[in-house]
Amino acid sequence: GEDVEQSLFLSVREGDSSVINCTYTDSSSTYLYWYKQEPGAGLQLLTYIFSNMDMKQDQRLTVLLNKKDKHLSLRIADTQTGDSAIYFCAEKTGNAGNMLTFGGGTRLMVKP
Amino acid sequence: SQTIHQWPATLVQPVGSPLSLECTVEGTSNPNLYWYRQAAGRGLQLLFYSVGIGQISSEVPQNLSASRPQDRQFILSSKKLLLSDSGFYLCAWTPGLLNEQFFGPGTRLTVL
């Protein structure tokens, strides 16, 4: 079955880079996603990467995908206090209904 | 542009009472719709998904049910709530052929 795992917690200082890691098990996944959840709110799609890509950059966000190791990471450059949130990685599993399997989320705390 | 609404935003219900949470999507047609539950401090669990009116797939056996009476309306229900039904319920949609899921603002349910 599919399984997506993330570390629970990450703390960084404002201005530093943050790297949030994720591992998955389904080698047939086609898309992998990063979502951000601020306190009491729904999930906001940050970025996604197609499985035939190694890297995707979007402003302060860089996604790296190592398909061989089934490892996905999200790097946030120049982390700001407003980046404090829970970050979820997810993979698209199967074809029916475009379902996603989510990791447990990584809580990022940015200290001033 | 497309928007997704959830109602109510918060709800406190006694054990054994019924439940009805509503999700509506605007600006699109024939979306895939999803209900997730997020327990406190944990990741997302997919509860139900629907690819069309009257078509509901359940991911986990539980005390809840879902219905899709209209193309852009997805309802989560229970006849008798349990304490373990407490959590943050998120509705999401995706266009039929694309992969990103867009989330609503969520409903926080507390069962006492």
Boltz contact constraints between the chains, C-beta under 6 A:
constraints:
  - contact:
      token1: [A, 31]
      token2: [B, 99]
      max_distance: 6.0
  - contact:
      token1: [A, 42]
      token2: [B, 90]
      max_distance: 6.0
  - contact:
      token1: [A, 42]
      token2: [B, 103]
      max_distance: 6.0
  - contact:
      token1: [A, 42]
      token2: [B, 104]
      max_distance: 6.0
  - contact:
      token1: [A, 42]
      token2: [B, 105]
      max_distance: 6.0
  - contact:
      token1: [A, 42]
      token2: [B, 106]
      max_distance: 6.0
  - contact:
      token1: [A, 43]
      token2: [B, 103]
      max_distance: 6.0
  - contact:
      token1: [A, 45]
      token2: [B, 100]
      max_distance: 6.0
  - contact:
      token1: [A, 92]
      token2: [B, 99]
      max_distance: 6.0
  - contact:
      token1: [A, 97]
      token2: [B, 32]
      max_distance: 6.0
  - contact:
      token1: [A, 97]
      token2: [B, 49]
      max_distance: 6.0
  - contact:
      token1: [A, 97]
      token2: [B, 51]
      max_distance: 6.0
  - contact:
      token1: [A, 98]
      token2: [B, 32]
      max_distance: 6.0
  - contact:
      token1: [A, 98]
      token2: [B, 94]
      max_distance: 6.0
  - contact:
      token1: [A, 98]
      token2: [B, 99]
      max_distance: 6.0
  - contact:
      token1: [A, 100]
      token2: [B, 101]
      max_distance: 6.0
  - contact:
      token1: [A, 102]
      token2: [B, 43]
      max_distance: 6.0
  - contact:
      token1: [A, 102]
      token2: [B, 44]
      max_distance: 6.0
  - contact:
      token1: [A, 104]
      token2: [B, 43]
      max_distance: 6.0
  - contact:
      token1: [A, 105]
      token2: [B, 43]
      max_distance: 6.0
